[in-house]
């Protein structure tokens, strides 16, 4: 077996075409071994580029609202807010696309937009419901985290917006039996007939229909 010759790399020089001064060769291994050493010089650069590409892809996916999961990519979309309340309220009220719907409560604007998204284009929040003229077929009242006394005040104001035979759905926090009876009694005093109700993990609701003529107005 022949031994490889030993080179003294400090003696190797290269001449720059713009400068005649001798300079040491920066990478003598490439010069001595030629093409055999080329892969060893290129491989680290390729690995670095692949890492940069992977980081850029992951970062771009994060900002685009996507999640990388193995070979699949799923879009992360925020769940529409208010869906868990709107769905059962629509069912209790029997809402139809042609109904004029009045939405009351602290989230009335948000829930009105959700109704529009579902095709109920004639829904309006209390902030832009107009003047009371008995023009609404349905009223949806989300009264969670609010007091019963404030609800009674709102019902007194809201009743004149509803047409004869209009449906009213009131959604409140989970109630004890006595509190539920107080809610039903408050609706009945204002000329509503209780038609149904539901219990949900985020509260409970009562649906009632307005009588053609409220009892206390008949007496007057």
Phi, psi and omega in degrees: 000133180273139177276143177289140179293150179266126181254143174262099187292337181293341181270350181284140182225153172233149182250122176280138184291341179263354183212125182278355183289134180292142178227147178290145177289130185288324181232078184295336182297322179293323182291319186287313186266352173066220185298337181298330182268353184299315179300325180292334178277327184275327185305313179300324179294319179296320178297319179297317179298320179295322177295316179298319180296319180295318179296317180296320180295316180294317180296317178298323179294323179296314181289335179275000178078030180243162181231127180271126182224091184065237179266001182250156178231121181244141180273130177270114180242131178297135179294135180301130182284147177085355182299319186294336179265317185298317184302306179292331177293319177299318181294317181295322183278345184064043185295143173235160184300329183275352181289144169271121188242129177255131184243124181236154180127174184293340181246030186297321180296312181298317182288329175296317177297323177295321176296320176300319180297330180273358176106001178267079188286347182263015176280145180215142176278164181297337181291337181222041184270357179083197180267149182294121180212024180062035189263355185256140179271335184217144172232127177248120185240111176262103188245034176288146178061028177226161189279156179291325179297318178294326177297317179299320177297318179295319179297321178298322180284323188283331190300329181285348176277346188265140177283161174301132182084005180292154179262140177234131175237126179244122179252127182229174175294163177308131187244151167283160182306321181294320180293322178296321177295323177296321179295315180297320180294323179296321178291319181295324178296335182261019172087026178250147176252122181293129181244337182184184179188171179207152175243129185231163180291346177247023176141195178216161184221154176232134175250141182213150179250137180287135176290159179302320176221126182296142184301320183289337176281333175295317180297326180291000000 
